[in-house]
């Protein structure tokens, strides 16, 4: 039985380990690591230097109020204008929207967005294969409904939520890890761009970094097709909490509290009886960052477009817009109110966190920000029927409180 690393490394390549966890930890249940067999070790490169030009719209430490601020205001962004960003590639088009904590402390999260011009339409609005992504391990094609989790660049480890039951939600068999793929070529002047602590650095080397011949371990990138997610929902009455459809979760040290949940709103049946079926008005102890991948989101008839995003921070009230609410209650009392309906042609996602995010100032000042977002609720009318003459009335009374006083 060969040790790790093995003594002989000839045709198999040079072994290289990457750890995703500390060696000693209380309540240790799993060690995250991987062993890669590379044509050449990744250490053989020139020194890193700050990238020129830098990307000033990346942030990794959200403790500085000069760069990011907290706000209870409901926020929404339209899709970025591809024509205005025509000269940007993926790296220069990347920018931080919001986050909490610090990558230097290895605690928190950050939400980044980017735009690659040649992929704009197919990436957001099509189900055809839209782009190919290279990781250290392989080359993979992705469609609109697929997501990638690359532990090599994430400071936290994600895992399938351990919920009671054996079936439904995200099945382990649908998480696909790559087959090793490599380039064996002399590439003088190959530039490596590394995002580190919210800044970009570059270094040069004379070979392709995609040179992993083989690997084993569990600290590897994987992809998941969201169309294979089996959603849960109520089958009689009441509105289920959105977190029931969590695909992945990054837990905190506090049991049952998520640092970040990745939740989706896929096509599904709505069958709840005597229940307001669209997402309800609420104030959440969790912060919610949402994005629409394609279709129309069930709580927003207008304004929330594919490629757009919204943020409702901790305890910020939000819910369906006026059109959605009025269209729903207009059906109350009729046969449509309790008729099963199927949502189709839509896919939205949500990052839900127990932390309160700070929003980057460039995101607040972005021309893509929808400054009229609040208007979608201004038209809401009161449907309270008691005391129509304008006078105040007693609160709802119990059967043994005949005078209506408590």
Secondary structure as UniProt FT lines:
FT   TURN            11..12
FT   STRAND          14..19
FT   TURN            26..27
FT   STRAND          33..38
FT   TURN            42..43
FT   STRAND          49..50
FT   TURN            56..57
FT   TURN            62..63
FT   TURN            65..67
FT   STRAND          68..69
FT   STRAND          75..77
FT   TURN            82..87
FT   TURN            90..93
FT   STRAND          95..102
FT   TURN            103..106
FT   STRAND          107..113
FT   HELIX           117..119
FT   HELIX           120..125
FT   STRAND          131..134
FT   STRAND          139..142
FT   TURN            144..145
FT   STRAND          146..149
FT   TURN            151..153
FT   HELIX           172..174
FT   STRAND          175..177
FT   STRAND          186..196
FT   TURN            197..198
FT   STRAND          199..207
FT   STRAND          211..217
FT   STRAND          222..225
FT   HELIX           226..228
FT   HELIX           242..245
FT   STRAND          246..251
FT   TURN            255..256
FT   STRAND          258..265
FT   STRAND          268..270
FT   TURN            273..274
FT   STRAND          287..294
FT   TURN            298..299
FT   TURN            306..307
FT   STRAND          309..312
FT   TURN            314..315
FT   HELIX           322..329
FT   TURN            330..333
FT   HELIX           335..338
FT   STRAND          341..343
FT   STRAND          347..353
FT   STRAND          358..360
FT   HELIX           361..364
FT   TURN            367..368
FT   TURN            371..374
FT   HELIX           375..378
FT   TURN            386..389
FT   TURN            399..400
FT   TURN            402..403
//
